[in-house]
């Protein structure tokens, strides 16, 4: 999740320009590392549609950064599971709409053979997963900007979630990547 310092995922009109202003090659390498450790991506419908348009077409354009081709390759190869109440059209290869309810689908995916499962953007989906104790780790990228308004990541959370720091990285752009492990209630002593 990319966040402003004040906890917003996007601006008031879903702007992400602040995110792209901070992006650099080191961040791309870290994202590629995360993608190489995973094989499945979870997305809400709106994030899916935006990412499908970008990652399936943008790499074909002349001005697409060559260093991002490896990221595009992973994004296009990974299985994408889309959660939506209003099923849309499959726009991206290796994509499917979830066929089970949220909890059943994610528990199924977690117990199958494979690598990590990533959830990109999709604030409502993340929030639903968090409420059902389905998230094992947060990888938050805090950008050096205060938006003041927009779409918050942790809006109206009515429960406490304990976290344990796993790792942190400071990029030259001023972005801090923080990895937190979720301390599940059944592991607390």
N, C-alpha and C positions, 0 to 999 in steps of 0.2 A: 504494500500500500504506500503510495506517495502522499505525503501530508505536508501542509503548511505548518509553521511553528505553532500556530494557534489551533491545530487539529482539523483543518478542512481538507477534504479529498478533492474538491473542485470549487471554483468560484460560484457566485450566485446564479450564473447562467451556464453552469457546467464547464466553465473555462478551465483549460489545463495549460495555458501558455506559460505560467510560472514554473510548471514542471519541466517543460522543454527548455526554458532559459537556463536551468541548472544542469542539464544533462551533459555528461562528458564521456570520453572513451573508457575511463576507469569504471564508471557506473555500468556501461555496456558490458564490460568484462565480468562484473559481479552478477549482472542479470543472466548472462550466458552460463555462468557457474550454477546459478539457481535452476535454470532450465535444464542443464545437463543432469542434475540430481532428481529430476521429475520426469513423469511421462503423461501426466493428466492435468488439465487445467479446468477449473470450475468457473463459470461465468453466469451472471444474470443476463437477461435478454438484451438490454440496452448496451451494456459493455461489450457483449458478444458482437452485436451488429457493428459497433464502432471499430472494434479490433479486427473483425473479419474484413471490413472495407480497407483498413490500413495494411495489415500484414499480408493479405493475399494479393494486393495490387501494387502497393507502394514499392516493393523491392524490384519491380519490373521497370520502374522509371529511372531515367538517366541520372537524376540528381539524388537518388537514394544513397546514403553513406555506405560505402563498401564495407566498413568495419561492422555494420549492422546486419550484413547478409547472414552471418552465422545465427544471429538471434532470430531473424525471419525464418530461417530453415527450421529451427527448433519449434518456433511458434506454429508453423504450418504442419510439422510432423506430429506434434503431440495430440493426444486425444483431447477433445474439448467437449465437456458436458455442460449443457445450457439449462438453467432453471428458469422457467417462465410459466406464469398462469395462462398467458395467451400465446400459445405456441406459434412461433413464426416460421420462417422458411430457413432451411439449412443453407447457409451462405459460404461455408468454409469447409475445406476438406477435413476429414477425421472428426467431424462434429455430429453431435446427436443431442436431442432434447431428453432430459431426465425422464425415465419412465416410471420411477417410484416416487414416493413422497421424499422430501428432503432428507430426513433422518435415515430412512431405509437406503436411499441411494448412496449417501456418503458412507454409512457403515459398510455397505457392500463394497464400495471402492477401496476402503481402508483395509479390508480383510482379503483382498485378492492379491495375487502376485504382482509385483511391480515396484516402481520407484515412488517418490513423493508425489503428493497432489498439491497443486498451487491454486490459489484463488486470487484473481487479479481484479482490482477495482470492485465493482459490484457491492456497494455498501449495504444495500438491503439484504443481499444474500449473506454477506459476512455477518451481519447483525443476527439474522435468523440462525446461522450456524453457531454463533457465540451463545445465544440463548439456549441452545440444545446441547451445549458442551461438546461440540464437534470439532473445535479448532485446537490443534496441538501446539501451534507456533505462530507468532506474529513476526513478519519481516517488514518493519516500518522504515520508510525512507523520509526523513524529516528535512524539508527544504528551507533554505534561509529566506523565508518570506512570511509576512503576516498578512493574511487576506482580510480579516475582519468580518467577513460574511461568506456564505456559501453553503456547501453540503458537508456537515460534520461526519466524521467516521463513527465516533462513539456518542451518538445522540440518544438521549432518553434511556440509557442503560440502567436497569433497575436492580442489578445484582453486582456484587463485587467479584472481580476476576483477579486472582493472584498470578503474578508473572515472575519468571526467573531469567535474568540476563544470560544469554548464551554467547553473544558476540556483538561487537560494534566496530564500525569502520567510518572514518572521516575522509570524505573525498575532497579533492582540491577545489571543487566548486562550492564547498561549504555544506553540502548535503551530508547528513549523518545517517548511515544505515544501522538500525538497531534490531537485533534478533532476540526475541523473548520467547521462552518456552512457557506454555500455559500450565500452571500447577492445578491439575484437576482435583476436584473435591475428594475423589476416592484415593488420591495419593497423599493427601495432607495428613500428617500424624498428630 
